[in-house]
Amino acid sequence: MTYRGSGVFDVDYHFAGRATQDFLFPALPDNDLIIPFIAIRRRADGSVLVTAPGFTGGGGPLAARGGESMPGDMKNGINSRAQGRFTVITDGEILTNNSEDGAAPHAIGRQLHWDVGAASNKIPETLIRL
């Protein structure tokens, strides 16, 4: 992570290994407003749901947790300043995704990507069987 100033950070994050539990990034202790950039949620069948709600202002099922505790102008979504590309690379089976281009070959399996910017309104999401 590199701080660019005025509350803006460049983040290059890499997660590798086994998904043995749910994962949120960032997770802020003692904070009821949990709108992570990335959430990986395990399902009973062994698949994982990867979402990136923070890149589009935090709408969707994770934002619903904030409910009435969210400040007034945040209840209808947060204005995200995210800019760049969110990429998922996996050797698992991609069951569903909502990327524009779909899965593409990659050296270790398949990859998906979503371009993220001020006009983004679709939360990146994919379901992968590991």
C-alpha positions in Angstrom: 0.0 0.0 0.0 1.2 3.5 -0.9 -0.3 6.7 0.4 -0.9 9.2 -2.4 -2.3 12.0 -0.2 -5.7 13.4 0.5 -7.0 10.1 1.8 -6.1 8.2 -1.3 -4.0 4.9 -1.2 -2.7 2.7 -4.0 -3.3 -0.9 -2.9 -1.9 -4.1 -4.4 -3.1 -7.0 -2.4 -2.4 -10.7 -3.0 -4.1 -13.6 -1.2 -2.8 -17.1 -1.7 -3.5 -20.3 0.1 -6.4 -22.3 1.3 -9.8 -20.6 2.0 -10.6 -22.4 5.3 -12.6 -19.5 6.7 -14.4 -16.4 5.7 -12.1 -13.4 4.9 -12.7 -9.6 4.8 -10.3 -6.9 3.8 -10.1 -4.5 5.5 -11.8 -5.6 8.7 -12.0 -2.9 11.3 -12.4 -4.1 14.9 -15.1 -2.5 17.0 -16.7 -0.9 13.9 -20.3 -1.7 13.0 -19.9 -0.3 9.4 -18.3 -3.2 7.7 -18.1 -2.5 4.0 -15.0 -4.4 2.9 -13.2 -3.9 -0.4 -13.0 -7.7 -0.7 -15.1 -10.5 1.0 -14.5 -14.2 0.5 -17.3 -16.3 2.0 -17.2 -20.1 2.2 -20.3 -22.0 1.4 -21.3 -25.4 2.8 -20.6 -27.2 -0.6 -16.9 -26.1 -0.5 -17.3 -23.2 -3.0 -16.4 -19.6 -2.1 -18.2 -16.4 -3.0 -15.8 -13.6 -3.8 -17.2 -10.1 -3.8 -15.7 -6.6 -3.9 -18.5 -4.4 -2.5 -16.2 -1.5 -1.5 -15.2 -0.8 -5.1 -18.7 0.4 -6.0 -19.7 2.2 -2.8 -20.6 -0.8 -0.7 -24.1 -1.6 -1.9 -25.5 -5.1 -1.8 -26.0 -7.7 1.0 -22.9 -6.8 3.0 -24.0 -3.1 3.2 -27.4 -4.2 4.6 -25.6 -5.0 7.8 -25.0 -1.3 8.4 -28.8 -0.6 8.2 -30.0 2.3 10.3 -26.6 2.7 12.0 -25.2 4.2 8.8 -25.1 8.1 8.6 -27.9 9.7 6.6 -26.1 10.2 3.2 -24.5 6.7 3.4 -27.7 4.8 3.6 -28.2 4.9 -0.2 -24.6 3.9 -0.8 -21.1 5.3 -0.3 -19.3 7.2 -3.0 -16.3 5.0 -3.8 -13.1 6.6 -5.1 -11.7 3.3 -6.2 -10.0 3.4 -9.5 -8.2 0.6 -11.3 -8.8 -3.1 -12.0 -10.0 -5.9 -9.6 -8.6 -9.3 -10.7 -9.3 -12.8 -9.5 -7.0 -15.6 -10.6 -7.8 -19.2 -9.6 -7.1 -22.8 -10.3 -10.6 -23.6 -9.1 -13.8 -24.0 -11.2 -15.5 -20.7 -11.9 -19.2 -21.5 -11.4 -20.6 -17.9 -11.9 -19.3 -14.4 -12.4 -20.6 -11.0 -13.5 -17.4 -9.7 -15.3 -17.8 -8.1 -18.7 -15.4 -10.4 -20.5 -15.8 -13.7 -18.6 -13.0 -16.0 -17.6 -9.7 -16.0 -19.6 -6.8 -18.4 -19.5 -4.0 -17.7 -17.0 -0.8 -19.6 -16.3 -2.2 -21.1 -13.1 -5.8 -21.6 -14.2 -8.4 -18.9 -15.1 -8.7 -15.2 -14.4 -11.5 -12.7 -14.2 -11.3 -8.9 -14.1 -13.5 -5.9 -13.5 -12.5 -2.3 -14.3 -13.4 -0.1 -11.4 -13.9 3.6 -11.5 -16.2 6.5 -10.5 -19.0 5.2 -12.8 -18.9 1.6 -11.6 -22.2 0.4 -10.2 -21.8 -3.4 -10.5 -20.3 -5.2 -7.5 -17.6 -7.6 -8.8 -18.7 -11.1 -7.9 -17.7 -14.7 -8.6 -18.5 -18.1 -7.2 -15.6 -20.6 -7.4 -15.6 -24.3 -6.5 -12.2 -25.1 -4.9 
